[in-house]
């Protein structure tokens, strides 16, 4: 909100005094109107809008968190470009906010909001594969087995997973600048991509967008990082209100209900509690 200055001029006569008090009253009314108008006008926030619909949860959390502290916001979804482009938009201020997996690089480039959003679900990885390849994964019982299998993960060049797969000596390929083309390469089956690791909360939506690809049935690859909101440096002043609103949602149970509404059926459909868990070494997290 812009600060407003009220300048008072000294009066020189009784009529001037009446003029002064009348002017002061009018100025006070004008100031009050400006304040109320500013409070009623929603703050515009630009945020990614994904093709698979996973943005809906994050948009709802944002709106409710700001509402919990008395701030009206208007969220404008920006059609989901390639991830490197989104990060450039966030850094420049073209995007106000993104949800990303925490990493030292993200913490350095953007303003991290200190609040976990999905209870680790963002760093639980299910492998997106061709259904006819399930047998190739059935014998894998450890990270070492996956390493020895020679199965190659397709990834985008700036994915957090890339460093983790390298730290665990798992074969990867980053063949295209636009990671969305990876799905077509996997579907074709002869382009060197055997699987794409995807978050548990988004893989079913991915499979619906890209017919011919399915979640692998047995494995869950896990590392210990959280999904967080990251603000543009130009929007750093929003962080205190957002963190306070998120804590309110946590304490009054709203956040738990939202997570159940959006992700409860996903956990059950993927049978996350019955999968074989392969824990990945995370060198960056250890530092």
C-alpha positions as CSV (number, residue, x, y, z in Angstrom):
1,X,0.0,0.0,0.0
2,X,1.4,3.4,-0.9
3,X,2.0,5.8,2.0
4,X,-0.1,9.0,1.9
5,X,1.2,12.3,3.3
6,X,-1.2,14.9,4.7
7,X,0.1,18.4,4.7
8,X,-1.4,21.0,7.1
9,X,-1.1,24.7,6.3
10,X,-1.3,27.3,9.1
11,X,-4.4,29.5,9.1
12,X,-4.3,33.3,9.2
13,X,-7.9,34.2,10.1
14,X,-11.1,32.8,11.5
15,X,-12.4,32.2,8.0
16,X,-9.1,30.6,7.2
17,X,-9.5,28.4,10.2
18,X,-12.9,27.2,9.0
19,X,-11.4,26.5,5.6
20,X,-8.5,24.7,7.2
21,X,-10.8,22.4,9.3
22,X,-13.1,21.8,6.3
23,X,-10.1,20.9,4.2
24,X,-8.7,18.7,6.8
25,X,-12.0,16.8,7.1
26,X,-12.2,16.3,3.4
27,X,-8.6,15.1,3.3
28,X,-9.3,12.6,6.0
29,X,-12.3,11.3,4.2
30,X,-10.3,11.1,1.0
31,X,-7.5,9.2,2.8
32,X,-10.0,6.8,4.4
33,X,-11.6,6.1,1.1
34,X,-8.2,5.5,-0.5
35,X,-7.2,3.1,2.3
36,X,-10.5,1.1,2.1
37,X,-10.3,1.0,-1.7
38,X,-6.7,-0.3,-1.5
39,X,-7.7,-3.0,1.0
40,X,-10.6,-4.1,-1.2
41,X,-8.6,-4.3,-4.4
42,X,-7.2,-7.9,-4.7
43,X,-3.4,-8.2,-5.2
44,X,-2.6,-9.8,-8.5
45,X,-0.4,-12.9,-8.3
46,X,0.9,-14.7,-11.4
47,X,1.6,-18.4,-11.0
48,X,2.2,-21.4,-13.3
49,X,-0.8,-23.3,-14.6
50,X,0.1,-26.8,-15.6
51,X,-1.4,-28.9,-18.4
52,X,-2.0,-31.8,-16.1
53,X,-3.9,-29.8,-13.5
54,X,-1.6,-30.3,-10.5
55,X,-1.5,-26.5,-10.1
56,X,-5.1,-26.4,-8.8
57,X,-4.0,-27.5,-5.2
58,X,-1.3,-24.8,-5.1
59,X,-3.6,-22.1,-6.3
60,X,-6.2,-23.0,-3.7
61,X,-3.6,-23.1,-0.9
62,X,-2.3,-19.6,-2.0
63,X,-5.7,-18.0,-2.1
64,X,-6.8,-19.5,1.3
65,X,-3.5,-18.6,3.0
66,X,-3.7,-15.0,2.0
67,X,-7.4,-14.9,2.9
68,X,-6.6,-16.2,6.3
69,X,-4.6,-13.1,7.1
70,X,-7.1,-10.7,5.5
71,X,-5.4,-10.3,2.1
72,X,-7.5,-10.7,-1.1
73,X,-5.6,-12.0,-4.0
74,X,-6.3,-12.6,-7.7
75,X,-4.3,-15.5,-9.1
76,X,-3.6,-15.4,-12.8
77,X,-2.5,-18.7,-14.2
78,X,0.3,-18.6,-16.7
79,X,0.3,-21.5,-19.2
80,X,3.0,-23.9,-18.2
81,X,6.1,-23.2,-20.3
82,X,9.2,-25.3,-20.1
83,X,10.7,-25.3,-16.6
84,X,13.9,-23.2,-17.5
85,X,11.6,-20.5,-19.0
86,X,9.4,-20.5,-15.9
87,X,12.4,-20.0,-13.6
88,X,13.6,-17.1,-15.7
89,X,10.1,-15.6,-15.5
90,X,10.2,-16.0,-11.7
91,X,13.6,-14.4,-11.4
92,X,12.5,-11.4,-13.5
93,X,9.2,-10.9,-11.7
94,X,7.0,-11.9,-14.6
95,X,5.9,-14.8,-12.4
96,X,5.2,-13.9,-8.7
97,X,5.5,-17.4,-7.3
98,X,6.2,-21.1,-8.1
99,X,6.2,-24.3,-6.2
100,X,9.4,-26.2,-6.5
101,X,11.4,-28.9,-4.7
102,X,13.8,-27.3,-2.3
103,X,17.4,-27.1,-3.5
104,X,20.4,-25.0,-2.7
105,X,20.1,-23.4,-6.2
106,X,16.5,-22.5,-5.8
107,X,17.2,-21.1,-2.3
108,X,19.9,-18.9,-3.8
109,X,17.9,-17.7,-6.8
110,X,14.5,-17.1,-5.3
111,X,12.8,-16.3,-2.0
112,X,12.0,-19.5,-0.2
113,X,8.7,-19.7,1.8
114,X,9.5,-21.6,4.9
115,X,6.7,-24.1,4.9
116,X,6.3,-27.7,3.6
117,X,3.4,-28.0,1.2
118,X,2.9,-31.7,0.5
119,X,4.5,-33.7,3.3
120,X,7.3,-35.0,1.2
121,X,5.0,-36.3,-1.6
122,X,6.8,-34.1,-4.1
123,X,10.1,-36.1,-3.6
124,X,8.5,-39.5,-3.8
125,X,9.2,-40.7,-7.3
126,X,7.2,-43.2,-9.4
127,X,8.6,-44.2,-12.8
128,X,6.6,-43.4,-15.9
129,X,7.1,-46.3,-18.4
130,X,5.6,-48.0,-21.4
131,X,3.3,-50.7,-20.1
132,X,5.0,-53.4,-22.2
133,X,8.3,-52.7,-20.2
134,X,7.0,-53.6,-16.8
135,X,8.8,-56.9,-16.8
136,X,12.1,-55.0,-17.2
137,X,11.5,-53.4,-13.7
138,X,10.0,-56.5,-11.9
139,X,13.4,-57.8,-10.8
140,X,14.7,-54.6,-9.4
141,X,15.0,-54.7,-5.6
142,X,17.6,-52.0,-4.8
143,X,19.2,-48.9,-6.2
144,X,22.1,-51.1,-7.1
145,X,19.8,-53.3,-9.2
146,X,18.5,-50.2,-11.0
147,X,22.0,-49.0,-11.6
148,X,23.1,-52.4,-13.1
149,X,20.0,-52.8,-15.2
150,X,21.2,-50.1,-17.6
151,X,17.7,-48.5,-17.7
152,X,18.1,-44.9,-18.6
153,X,16.0,-42.1,-17.1
154,X,15.0,-39.2,-19.3
155,X,15.0,-35.8,-17.6
156,X,15.0,-32.1,-18.2
157,X,18.4,-30.3,-17.9
158,X,17.4,-28.3,-14.8
159,X,15.4,-31.0,-12.9
160,X,16.4,-31.4,-9.3
161,X,16.3,-35.2,-9.9
162,X,19.2,-35.0,-12.3
163,X,21.8,-34.3,-9.6
164,X,20.3,-37.0,-7.4
165,X,20.4,-39.6,-10.2
166,X,24.1,-38.6,-10.8
167,X,24.9,-38.9,-7.1
168,X,23.5,-42.4,-7.2
169,X,25.3,-43.3,-10.5
170,X,22.0,-44.0,-12.2
171,X,22.1,-43.6,-16.0
172,X,20.3,-40.5,-17.3
173,X,19.8,-38.6,-20.6
174,X,18.8,-35.0,-21.1
175,X,18.3,-35.0,-24.9
176,X,16.0,-32.0,-25.4
177,X,15.8,-28.4,-24.1
178,X,12.0,-28.7,-23.7
179,X,11.4,-31.6,-21.2
180,X,7.9,-32.1,-22.5
181,X,9.3,-33.8,-25.6
182,X,10.7,-36.5,-23.3
183,X,7.2,-38.1,-23.1
184,X,7.1,-38.6,-26.9
185,X,10.6,-40.0,-26.9
186,X,9.6,-42.5,-24.2
187,X,6.4,-43.4,-26.0
188,X,8.3,-44.1,-29.3
189,X,10.6,-46.6,-27.5
190,X,13.7,-46.3,-29.6
191,X,15.1,-42.9,-28.5
192,X,17.2,-44.0,-25.5
193,X,14.7,-43.1,-22.8
194,X,13.5,-46.1,-20.7
195,X,11.5,-44.2,-18.0
196,X,10.8,-40.7,-16.6
197,X,10.8,-40.3,-12.8
198,X,7.7,-38.3,-11.8
199,X,6.4,-37.1,-8.5
200,X,3.8,-39.3,-6.9
201,X,1.3,-36.4,-6.8
202,X,1.5,-35.8,-10.6
203,X,2.2,-39.0,-12.3
204,X,-1.5,-40.1,-12.8
205,X,-2.2,-36.8,-14.4
206,X,0.8,-37.2,-16.6
207,X,-0.4,-40.6,-17.7
208,X,-3.8,-39.2,-18.6
209,X,-2.2,-36.5,-20.7
210,X,0.2,-38.8,-22.5
211,X,-1.7,-42.0,-23.5
212,X,0.5,-45.1,-23.9
213,X,2.5,-44.4,-20.7
214,X,1.7,-45.7,-17.3
215,X,3.1,-45.7,-13.7
216,X,5.5,-48.5,-13.0
217,X,3.7,-50.9,-10.5
218,X,6.2,-51.8,-7.8
219,X,8.8,-49.2,-7.0
220,X,9.0,-45.9,-5.1
221,X,12.2,-43.9,-5.2
222,X,12.5,-41.6,-2.3
223,X,14.7,-38.7,-1.2
224,X,14.1,-36.3,1.7
225,X,13.2,-32.9,0.3
226,X,10.1,-30.8,0.5
227,X,8.0,-28.9,-2.0
228,X,7.8,-25.3,-1.2
229,X,6.6,-22.0,-2.6
230,X,9.3,-19.8,-4.0
231,X,8.6,-16.1,-4.5
232,X,10.2,-13.8,-7.1
233,X,12.8,-11.5,-5.5
234,X,10.5,-8.7,-6.5
235,X,7.7,-10.1,-4.4
236,X,9.8,-10.9,-1.3
237,X,7.6,-8.6,0.9
238,X,4.8,-11.2,0.5
239,X,6.6,-13.9,2.4
240,X,5.7,-12.9,6.0
241,X,1.9,-12.8,5.3
242,X,2.1,-16.0,3.2
243,X,4.0,-17.9,5.9
244,X,1.6,-16.7,8.6
245,X,-1.4,-17.7,6.5
246,X,0.0,-21.2,5.8
247,X,0.5,-21.7,9.5
248,X,-3.1,-20.8,10.1
249,X,-4.3,-23.3,7.5
250,X,-2.1,-26.0,9.1
251,X,-3.4,-25.3,12.6
252,X,-7.1,-25.1,11.8
253,X,-7.0,-28.3,9.7
254,X,-7.7,-26.7,6.3
255,X,-4.4,-27.8,4.8
256,X,-4.9,-31.4,5.8
257,X,-8.4,-31.4,4.2
258,X,-7.0,-29.8,1.0
259,X,-4.2,-32.4,0.7
260,X,-6.7,-35.2,1.3
261,X,-9.1,-33.8,-1.3
262,X,-6.4,-33.4,-3.9
263,X,-4.0,-36.2,-3.2
264,X,-5.7,-38.8,-1.0
265,X,-7.1,-40.9,-3.8
266,X,-3.7,-40.7,-5.6
267,X,-1.9,-42.3,-2.7
268,X,-4.5,-45.1,-2.6
269,X,-4.6,-45.6,-6.4
270,X,-0.8,-45.8,-6.6
271,X,-0.7,-48.0,-3.4
272,X,2.2,-45.9,-2.1
273,X,2.3,-47.8,1.3
274,X,2.8,-51.1,-0.5
275,X,5.6,-50.2,-2.8
276,X,9.2,-51.2,-2.5
277,X,11.0,-48.1,-1.3
278,X,14.5,-47.3,-2.8
279,X,16.2,-44.5,-0.9
280,X,18.4,-42.3,-2.9
281,X,21.6,-40.7,-1.6
282,X,21.3,-36.9,-1.6
283,X,24.7,-35.3,-1.5
284,X,23.3,-31.7,-1.7
285,X,21.0,-32.3,1.2
286,X,23.9,-33.7,3.3
287,X,26.0,-30.6,2.7
